[in-house]
Amino acid sequence: MSELPTTGDRPAQPSTPRRTDPPPLPDPLPLPVVDNHTHVDIERDGVVMGDGAGVQGVIEAARTVGVDRLVQIGCDRESARVTAEVVTRHPEVLGGVALHPNEVPVLAERGELEEALAEIDGLLRGERIRVVGETGLDHFRTDESGRGVQEDSFRWHIAKAKELGKALQIHDRDAHDDVLRVLAEEGAPERTVMHCFSGDITMARECVERGYLLSFSGTVTFKNAHALRDALAVVPLENLLVETDAPYLTPHPHRGAPNAPYLIPLTVRVMASTLNVSVPELCTALSENSERAYGPW
């Protein structure tokens, strides 16, 4: 299936200059929503969105504009440990942990994959860790030699989500058909989220038919993202989520600056316009869908 070259997780943005100054606060949303995928511990261009006490600043800035809940994702061993700690100190934050698909072949080559999966298994037992993810397939950064072990890891994470009754968040970059195939073969968990959805209309309709939730990020605001907005337009409100994937995928007009949860309103308003619904109606759906996916905060 076709895909915008600028969409997907952590894309290169060669035409956009890097800016380290944080963008200004956007107009607040009329009703609260959830940033259902963010990374408060990741450094981008020398800037860390939040670590230690700094996480509270991230939370407060987001709350100012109507983003009152976050899902923090840890997708390597170190960030998974950070996530497990952050969610115990901040009631506004739930967590997800997994081994990122691009991390898996590296760990396998070092002979560390089994140990790393065992650690993720332990961290997933935490009450405020509600997500297995992000896991999935990445054919952009992982070549043929690493794809077998990557798929095995994806299957392990799917099984773990079903065993523990957790939501599954999927990373899919240049691997649409294989992601859908593996999910069909394994049987997707009841709550399956296509993180940073980057597919076309055909894939969006297939995901909706299967009952998956589609999470849209700042990429949907990009000027050249016509195909992605077309895909969004066919998704029912009950299948939608919104995210930042911060500090990446900063929405227009601030591409090049580090992203953060407080910029979610920019994405929500573009989504509402594309769907031809009011912003309050979309906010209500996004909030309800998040609680359905992850449980109460």
Beta strands, then each sheet from edge to edge (+ up, - down):
strand 1: 33-38
strand 2: 43-44
strand 3: 47-48
strand 4: 67-74
strand 5: 93-97
strand 6: 129-138
strand 7: 167-173
strand 8: 192-194
strand 9: 213-216
strand 10: 240-242
sheet 1: 1+ 4+ 5+ 6+ 7+ 8+ 9+ 10+
sheet 2: 2+ 3-
end
